[in-house]
Amino acid sequence: MKVLFAFYCLTISINLFSQKGSKQKIYSSFIVLNDNLESTRSLLSKQISKQYFDLIKEKGSDSLIVIKSDSLRTKTNDLVNYLSRIKIFLIVKTEDLDKRVVVENDTIIGLEQLNHFDDYFTPTELLIGESLWKAKKGKYTANEISNNITKYTSFIQDFYLNNNDRKIIYINEFWSPNNFYHKPLAGIITQLSQMQLDIRLTEQSAINYLQTK
């Protein structure tokens, strides 16, 4: 949680700095933040994989707990991978690149290769559309992202039974516009990376809970 708090503080400092700093300095800050988020998520994923392995060793591969953990792993991976596809979609459209080039150059993890990092119009049009209050729906929109995370949140709640005070991901009706409306490409990619890390932390919390059963 200390790591996340530091990232949130850095995000706030970027927003404040944007009022007086150059675009390139802001871009550099996003690069550092996104790289840290991705590195932390990579390390956390390895730790979580070990927890799944230990759970199988302790409970047995045919146990109900392990079967439940398999569902957790699948749904979490699906959501994290979905958000990565959103990143690819945004970068390909905003940078006018071939999808294969983006994937091969690992642009999803590093933002160094972005030429239109400060473009806020294209990502807003892709994710939300023309109106802030009537956000468009469909594939790879902010509305779809919000719906997918809400479904995942409901799925996670099933792990905690009567422990409804658990800290998990919460989505309100203004979530999509607040996160993506009129935000630069580099900032949106970083925000998606933060979401992916939050999801992994939620997954780890659920595994910790299963290990006590």
FENVENSUL-V230199 format. One line per field, one symbol per residue. phi: phi as a letter, one per 40 degrees, with the letter a starting at -180 (. if undefined). Layout:
phi = ???
This chain:
phi = .ccccccccccccccccccbccccccdcccccccccccccccccccccdccccccccccgccccccccccccccccccccccccccdddccccccfbcdccccccfcccbcccccbcccbccdccccbhcbccbccbhcfbcccdcccccccdcccdccbfccccccbcbbbcbdcdccbcfbcdccccccccccccdcccccccccdccccc
